[in-house]
Amino acid sequence: MTGEFSTEWLSLREPADAAARSTDLVGLLRPAGGELVVRDLGCGTGSLARWLAPRLPGPQRWILQDRDPALLAYAAEHLPTAAADGSPVTAETAQGDVTDLTAADLAGVSLVTCSALLDLFTADEVTALAEVCAAAGVPALFTLSVTGEVTFDPPHPLDAEVAAAFNEHQRRETDGRRLLGPEAVGAAAQAFASADVTVTTRSSPWRLGPETAGLLAEWLRGWVAAAADQRPELQLDDYLAARLAEIEAGSLRATVDHQDLYARKD
C-alpha cells in the first residue's frame, strides 16, 4: 500500500478525529486482564493511541505499525504513558506494509486497530485482513472510515456533483490496485461476517465549522482537488473560491460522515 500523510495534516485533523470517534464501541471492548497488547495499523502520528489508551484500564503495550519511519518515531515519542487507571502504557514500532499482516503477526495481540485507513484497501486486502483477525481470534476496532456522505450548510448547486467525483476518485485504480474508498466499511463488515465474526458499527462524523476553520479549509482544498483530478471538465476554481470565502466569513459548516467498526468473535 502506498500513501503519503504529513505530520502537519494528521495533527490538524486530530482534534476532529477525537471528537468524532464512537465512545460506544470503546464500551464494547472487554480486556481479558493482564497486559493489553494493541497492534495499530497505519498508526500515522499515533492519534488513535492517544485517544484510546487513556480510555482503557490496565497495562498496555502498543505495537505501532506504519510504512513511514518518521511517523513511527513521532507516534512512539508521543504515546500516552498512563492508562485509564494509571497503569503503564508502552510502545514498540513495526515498519512495514499493513496489507502484509499475517496471523503470526497477531500472536499475543489482544486488539487490532486502525484509523482512517480502510478506504485505502482493496476488496481482497480487506477480506484478507478480516480473515487474519478471525483466524487469530483477535477483535478489531477500525475507526473513521469515510462513507462518501458530505453535507454543507449552506448548500451549493455543485455539492452533489463534486461529492460524486470525489467518491469516484476514492475508488480509483492505482498501481494495479482498485481502492474501496467509501465502500470500505461495508466490505469489511461483510468479510468479518463471512468469517463468523460479530460486527457492530457506529456513525462517527466530522462536524466542521468556524471553530475548525483551518481544518475545514484544508480538507475542502483536498476534497475539491481530488474531484477535479477525477473530472477536470467540472472547472471547480470558482466553486472552491466561493466556499473558501464562506469559511473566511465564518458562514460555512460541513458534516463529513465516517463509520467506526468493531468486530469480535463471540
N, C-alpha and C positions, 0 to 999 in steps of 0.2 A: 504494500500500500504506500502511495506517495502522498505528500501534502506538506505545506509549509504554514506554520502558525507562529506569529511573532509573540514575544512576551508582552509587548505593548497591547496588542489586540486581546489576548487572553486575560490580561489584567483589567482592561477596560470593561470586559463583559462579566467579570467575576461577581460583582455585586448583584447584577440582574440574574445571573445563574443561581446564586444562593437564594434569592427571593423566590425564584420560580420552582425549584425542585420540590417534589412531593414529600412532606414530612410523614404523610400517611404510610407510605411504603417503608420508611425507616422503622415505623412501629411494627411492621410485619417481620423484621429481621429477628431471628431467635439465636443469638450467640450461644454456643453449647457450653460455655465455661472454659477456663484456661485462656491461653493466648489466641486472639482472633487474628488470623492471617488473611490479609486482603490483597488480591492482585488487581491493580488498577491499570487497565489497558489504555494506551494512548493518553497517559496522565497529563501531558502538557506541563503547565506550571504547578500542578498539584492542587488545583482549586477544589476538586471533589473531595480529596483527603482533608483539606482544611475545613470543608463544610461538614463532612460525615464523621470524622474521627472524634470530635468533641461531643457528638450526639450518641455515641455508643459507649457502654461501660466495659471495664476490664482492659487488661493489657493488649496492645495491638502491635502487629508488625505489618507494615505496608510494603508490598513489592511493586515499585513504580516502574512501569514499562512504557517506553517510547522509542521512536527511531532517532530522536534529536538529543544528542548528548548535552547540549546547553540547557534544554528544557528539563532534562532529568536532573542535572546538577541543581538547578533552581528549585525544582519540586522537593528534592531531598532536603535542601537547606531551609526551606520554608514550611516544612511539615509541622503540625502541632506537636507539642511534646507531652500532652496530657489528654487522657480520655475523659468521658463524662464524669467518672468517679475519681479522677485524679491518677489513675493507673498510667504507666508509661506508654508512649507511642514511639515506635522506632521505624526506620525506613531502610530499605536497600533498593538498588536500581537494577534494571534489566534492560539493556539496549537491544532492540530488535523489532521486527515487524509483527504487529499484533495478529495478523492473519495467519501466522505460522504457529499459533498456540496449539499445544498438544495436551493430552490427558496427563502426561508425565510432568508438564509444567505446573499442573494443578495439584500435585502430590502435597498433602499437608495444608492446602489452601482452604480457608473457611468461606470465602466470598470472592466473586469476580465482579468488578465494577468497570464502568466506563461512562464518559460524559460527552455529549455532542460528537459522537463518533460513528454510530451505526449507519448513518446516511452515506458514509464513505465506503461501505462494504458492498460487495456484490451479493446476489441471492445465494450463490454457492458458499460464499465466505460466512454469511450469517448462519446458514444451515450447519456448516462445519463447527462454528463457534457454539451453537446450541447443543450439538451432538457431543462436543468435547466436555462442556459443562455437565451435561446429563450423565455421560459415561463416568465422570469423576465424582458425581454426586455432590457437586458444588453449586449452591444457589448463585444467582446473578442479579445485580442491580444496575440497570442501564438507564441513565438519565439524559434528559434534554435532547431527544431525537426530534428533528424537525418533522412536521406533518404537512407542510406546504400551505397552511392556512395563515393568512395575514389580513388584519382588519385595520383600516385607518379611520381616524376621526380628526378632521372632516374627510369624507371620501373624495376621490378624483375619478373622472371617467376612464382613465387608463389603468387604474389599480389592478383590475382583474387580468388585463392583458399582460401587464408586467409580471404579475404573480405566476401566470401560466408559463411565460417564457423562462422565468427563474426556475420553476419546477422542472421544466424540460432540461435546463442546464444541469440541475442536480442529478438527473437520470442519464447524463451523457456517458458515452463510452470514452475512456481514457486509458492509454497503454494496454489496450485489449481487454479492459475490464468495464462492464456495464454497471454503473453505480445504482444503488437502490434509491437514494435520495429520500423523498417523503414516504416511500413505501417501506422503509426500513423497519419500523416498529411492527407493522402488520406481518412482515416476513419473519421477523424474529419470534413473534408470538406464535405463528403457525409452526415454525421449526421446533420450538420448545414443546408445543402441544403434541406434535408428532412423536416426540421423544418421551411422552407421558410425563411432562413436567407442567405443573400448575403455574399459570401466568396471571398476574394482576397488573393493570395499567392505570395510570392517573395522568390527567392533563397537567402540564407544567408550563404555562405561557409566560413569555416575557411581556411585561406591561410597561411600555416606554412612553415618556412624555417630557415635559420641561425639566423635571428633576433628573432626567437621564439624557439630556440633550446631546452630550458628547457621544455617547453610545448610539443613540438614535441616528445621528448624522453619519457616523462611521458605518453602522450597519446598513443604512439606506444607500450609501455610495456603493458598497459591495453588492447589495441586492440588485440595484439598477445596473451595475456594470456586468453582472452575470447574465441578466436578462438581455442586455444589449449585445453581449457576446453571442448569445444563442440566436437572437433575432435582430440583426443590425438594421433591418428595414423599419423598426419601430421608431427610430430617431428620438431618443429619450432625453436629450440635453435639456429641453425646456421643462419637461416633467421633473427632472431632478432639481433643476434650479428653483422651480416653484415650491417643491417640497422642502428643500433646504431653507428657503426664505421663511416658510411656515415654522420650521424648527427654530430659526433665529428669533422669530417673533413670539415663540412660546405657545403657538396655537395648534401644533400637531401632536397627536398621540397615535401610537401603534400597538396592536396586540399581535405578537408573533408566537404562534402556537407550537408547543412541543409536547411530547409524551414521555413519561417515565415508565419503566417496565421492571417488574420484579418476578423472577422465575425460581421456583423451588420445588423439588420433588418431594411429595408428601410421604 
